[in-house]
Amino acid sequence: MIGFALRRGAESLLLLLGALLLVFLMVRLTGDPVSLILPMDAPMAQREAFRQTMGLNEPLYRQLAGFIGGALHGDLGQSLRFRQDNLELIWQRLPATVELALAALLFAVLVAVPLGVLGGMNPGSLADRMARGVGLLGQTIPSFWLGMLLILLFAVELRWLPSFGRDSLASLVLPAIALGFSGMGQLVRLTRSVVLEVRSSDFIRTAYSKGLRASGVSFRHILPNVAIPIISVLGIQFTYLLGGSIYIEVVFAWPGLGTLLEGAIRDSDFPLVQAMTIFIAFIAISIHYLTDLCYSLIDPRIRTG
């Protein structure tokens, strides 16, 4: 287990270095940062001063070395708009995004897993048709469009829930549903297909031939085997919810990383955009690493594969 963890950790570190290099190059490929940030009629002296302040007058390899070294030491630069450390701004907004992502993931799991299990255990039944319908809707309805529909129905027409902000638990309901609906659709389809596959396995038929009850077969044999692929997908889903919540946060004016990133892009605050991209990549790689460890604990064959 220790060897597996170290090997996956080394791979994650290499992946993080690759992400740092990619972010650095992508920002430079968009054009000269000075021309993107300063007005077109800015005097040459102001341009040179800004270039020197941001370290853009140094050779590219020195900029890359300084960028990677600073990122590995937790220095992600300073925001041009807020005049604060980028990491400090990210830490201020991170709790709101994590709260929204966890609520959306909880909503997706609580709806998708029971529905997928029921559909997979009873093919052709009403529960199975509902599972397939929910899976189809979740994969086809855009989250931002669903969010606007939820606002119109539950906030404007019925006045049951607030439409924006982060004031109370009630303000979390609509954005969590809108954000988690797509993941719910994917998860219910995955759960149903895995249950159907496991039910047709030889060891399940052997368990039934021994006279075990259906409930015992489900809890002892089917559900543990269904949990393995679901756990791996949950890690991916949570990463997506953290990084892909920008549309939902903007629609619901949720004060998280999404609205911070949207404002940074709008204001051409490229150091903040760069820092947030690196931070989200780090979170995604870390979650993937932890998911691999959990996966290997459940299925020891992963460690020896």
C-alpha positions in Angstrom: 0.0 0.0 0.0 2.8 2.4 0.9 4.6 1.7 -2.4 1.3 2.3 -4.3 0.7 5.6 -2.5 4.3 6.8 -3.2 4.0 5.8 -6.9 0.7 7.6 -7.3 2.1 10.6 -5.4 5.1 10.9 -7.7 2.8 10.7 -10.7 0.6 13.4 -9.2 3.6 15.7 -8.7 4.7 15.3 -12.3 1.1 16.1 -13.4 1.1 19.2 -11.3 4.4 20.4 -12.8 2.9 19.7 -16.3 -0.2 21.8 -15.3 2.1 24.7 -14.1 4.0 24.6 -17.4 0.7 24.5 -19.4 -0.8 27.4 -17.6 2.4 29.5 -17.9 2.5 28.9 -21.7 -1.2 29.4 -22.3 -1.2 32.8 -20.7 1.8 33.9 -22.8 0.2 32.5 -26.0 -2.8 34.8 -25.6 -0.5 37.7 -26.4 1.6 40.2 -24.6 0.2 40.6 -21.0 1.2 44.3 -21.0 -0.9 45.0 -24.1 -3.8 43.0 -22.7 -3.9 44.8 -19.4 -2.8 48.4 -20.1 -4.8 50.7 -22.4 -3.7 50.9 -26.0 -2.7 54.5 -25.6 -0.6 53.9 -22.5 2.8 55.7 -22.8 5.9 53.6 -23.4 7.4 54.6 -20.0 4.3 53.2 -18.2 4.5 50.0 -20.2 8.2 49.5 -19.4 7.5 50.2 -15.7 4.7 47.7 -15.6 6.8 45.1 -17.5 9.6 45.5 -14.9 7.2 45.3 -12.0 5.7 42.1 -13.2 9.0 40.6 -14.2 8.1 40.4 -17.8 11.3 42.0 -19.0 13.3 38.9 -18.0 14.0 36.0 -20.3 11.2 33.4 -20.7 13.1 30.6 -18.9 13.7 32.8 -15.9 10.1 33.8 -15.8 9.1 30.1 -15.9 11.6 29.2 -13.2 10.4 32.0 -11.0 6.7 31.1 -11.7 7.1 27.4 -10.9 9.3 28.1 -7.8 6.9 30.6 -6.4 3.9 28.2 -7.0 5.6 25.3 -5.3 6.3 27.6 -2.3 2.7 28.9 -2.2 3.3 32.2 -3.9 0.8 32.7 -6.6 1.4 36.4 -7.2 -0.7 39.5 -6.6 -4.0 40.5 -8.1 -3.9 43.6 -10.3 -7.4 44.6 -9.4 -7.6 43.9 -5.6 -3.9 44.5 -4.8 -3.9 41.5 -2.6 -2.1 38.1 -2.7 -4.0 35.8 -5.0 -3.8 32.9 -2.6 -5.4 35.1 0.1 -8.3 36.0 -2.2 -8.7 32.3 -3.2 -8.9 31.2 0.5 -11.5 33.8 1.2 -13.8 32.5 -1.6 -13.0 28.8 -1.3 -15.4 28.0 1.6 -18.4 29.2 -0.4 -17.5 27.1 -3.4 -16.7 24.0 -1.3 -20.1 24.4 0.5 -21.9 24.6 -2.8 -20.0 21.7 -4.4 -20.6 19.4 -1.4 -24.3 20.3 -1.3 -24.6 19.6 -5.1 -22.7 16.3 -4.7 -24.9 15.2 -1.7 -28.0 16.0 -3.7 -26.8 14.0 -6.7 -25.8 11.0 -4.6 -29.0 10.9 -2.5 -31.2 10.9 -5.6 -29.1 9.0 -8.1 -27.7 6.0 -6.2 -31.0 4.7 -4.7 -32.8 5.4 -8.0 -30.1 3.7 -10.0 -30.0 0.7 -7.7 -33.8 0.3 -7.9 -33.7 0.6 -11.7 -30.9 -1.9 -12.0 -32.5 -4.4 -9.6 -35.9 -4.2 -11.4 -35.3 -3.8 -15.2 -38.3 -2.6 -17.1 -40.2 -1.4 -14.0 -41.5 2.0 -13.2 -38.3 2.8 -11.1 -36.2 1.7 -14.1 -38.0 4.0 -16.4 -37.7 6.8 -14.0 -33.9 6.2 -13.6 -33.4 6.2 -17.4 -35.6 9.4 -17.7 -33.6 11.2 -14.9 -30.3 10.1 -16.5 -31.4 11.5 -19.9 -32.6 14.8 -18.5 -29.5 15.2 -16.4 -27.2 14.7 -19.4 -29.1 17.1 -21.7 -30.3 20.1 -19.6 -27.7 22.8 -19.3 -27.1 23.7 -15.6 -27.2 27.5 -16.1 -30.6 27.2 -18.0 -32.0 24.9 -15.3 -30.8 27.5 -12.7 -32.8 30.3 -14.4 -35.8 28.0 -14.5 -35.5 27.3 -10.8 -35.3 31.0 -10.1 -38.4 31.8 -12.1 -40.4 29.1 -10.5 -39.3 28.9 -6.9 -38.1 32.5 -6.3 -40.2 34.7 -8.6 -43.5 32.8 -8.9 -43.8 30.8 -5.7 -41.5 33.0 -3.5 -40.4 29.9 -1.6 -36.6 30.3 -1.8 -34.2 33.2 -2.4 -32.8 33.7 -5.9 -29.3 35.0 -5.1 -26.7 35.4 -2.4 -25.4 33.3 0.5 -27.4 34.4 3.4 -28.9 31.2 4.8 -29.3 27.5 4.2 -32.3 28.2 2.0 -30.2 30.2 -0.4 -28.1 27.0 -1.0 -31.0 24.9 -2.2 -31.5 26.2 -5.8 -27.8 26.5 -6.8 -27.1 23.1 -5.4 -29.9 21.5 -7.4 -28.9 23.3 -10.5 -25.2 22.4 -10.1 -25.7 18.8 -9.1 -28.4 17.9 -11.7 -25.9 17.0 -14.4 -23.8 14.9 -12.1 -27.0 13.2 -10.9 -27.9 12.2 -14.4 -24.4 10.7 -15.0 -24.4 8.9 -11.7 -27.8 7.4 -12.0 -27.0 5.9 -15.4 -23.7 4.6 -14.1 -25.3 3.0 -11.0 -28.0 1.4 -13.0 -25.6 -0.1 -15.6 -23.2 -1.4 -12.9 -26.1 -3.0 -11.0 -27.3 -4.7 -14.2 -23.8 -6.0 -14.9 -23.2 -7.3 -11.4 -26.6 -9.0 -11.2 -25.7 -11.1 -14.3 -22.4 -12.3 -12.8 -21.8 -15.9 -11.9 -21.2 -15.3 -8.2 -24.6 -13.7 -7.9 -26.3 -16.7 -9.5 -24.3 -18.9 -7.1 -25.5 -16.9 -4.1 -29.1 -17.2 -5.2 -28.6 -21.0 -5.8 -27.5 -21.3 -2.2 -30.9 -20.1 -1.0 -29.9 -16.6 0.1 -32.6 -14.0 0.2 -32.7 -11.2 -2.4 -32.0 -8.6 0.3 -29.0 -10.5 1.6 -27.6 -10.8 -1.9 -28.1 -7.1 -2.5 -26.3 -5.9 0.6 -23.6 -8.5 0.8 -22.7 -9.0 -2.9 -24.2 -6.4 -5.2 -23.8 -3.1 -3.4 -20.1 -3.6 -2.4 -19.2 -4.3 -6.0 -21.3 -1.3 -7.2 -19.5 1.0 -4.7 -16.1 0.7 -6.5 -16.9 2.5 -9.7 -19.2 4.9 -8.0 -16.4 6.1 -5.6 -14.1 6.8 -8.6 -16.8 8.8 -10.3 -17.6 10.8 -7.2 -14.0 12.1 -7.1 -14.3 13.2 -10.7 -17.7 14.7 -10.1 -16.5 16.7 -7.1 -13.6 18.1 -9.1 -16.0 19.1 -11.8 -18.3 20.7 -9.3 -15.4 22.8 -7.9 -14.0 23.9 -11.2 -17.2 24.1 -13.2 -19.4 26.1 -10.8 -18.6 29.4 -12.5 -21.9 29.5 -14.4 -24.0 28.6 -11.4 -22.2 31.0 -9.1 -22.7 33.9 -11.6 -26.4 33.0 -12.1 -27.1 32.9 -8.4 -24.6 35.6 -7.4 -22.9 33.0 -5.2 -19.7 34.6 -3.7 -17.3 31.8 -4.5 -14.4 31.0 -6.8 -16.6 31.1 -9.9 -17.6 34.7 -9.5 -14.1 35.6 -8.6 -12.8 34.0 -11.8 -15.5 35.6 -13.9 -14.5 39.0 -12.5 -10.8 38.3 -13.1 -11.4 37.4 -16.7 -13.6 40.4 -17.3 -11.1 42.8 -15.8 -8.1 41.1 -17.6 -6.5 40.3 -14.2 -4.3 37.6 -15.6 -2.2 37.0 -12.5 -5.5 36.1 -10.6 -6.7 34.0 -13.5 -3.4 32.2 -13.6 -3.4 31.6 -9.9 -7.0 30.3 -9.8 -6.3 27.9 -12.7 -3.3 26.5 -10.8 -5.2 26.2 -7.6 -8.1 24.4 -9.2 -5.6 22.1 -11.0 -4.0 21.3 -7.7 -7.3 20.5 -6.0 -8.3 18.3 -9.0 -5.0 16.3 -8.9 -5.2 16.0 -5.1 -8.8 14.7 -5.2 -7.8 12.2 -8.0 -4.9 11.0 -5.8 -7.1 10.5 -2.8 -9.7 8.7 -4.9 -7.0 6.3 -6.1 -6.1 5.5 -2.6 -9.7 4.9 -1.6 -10.2 2.8 -4.7 -7.2 0.7 -3.8 -8.4 0.2 -0.2 -11.7 -1.2 -1.5 -10.2 -3.3 -4.3 -6.7 -4.5 -3.4 -6.2 -5.7 -7.0 -5.7 -2.1 -8.0 -2.4 -2.0 -6.0 -1.0 -5.0 -7.8 -2.3 -4.2 -11.3 
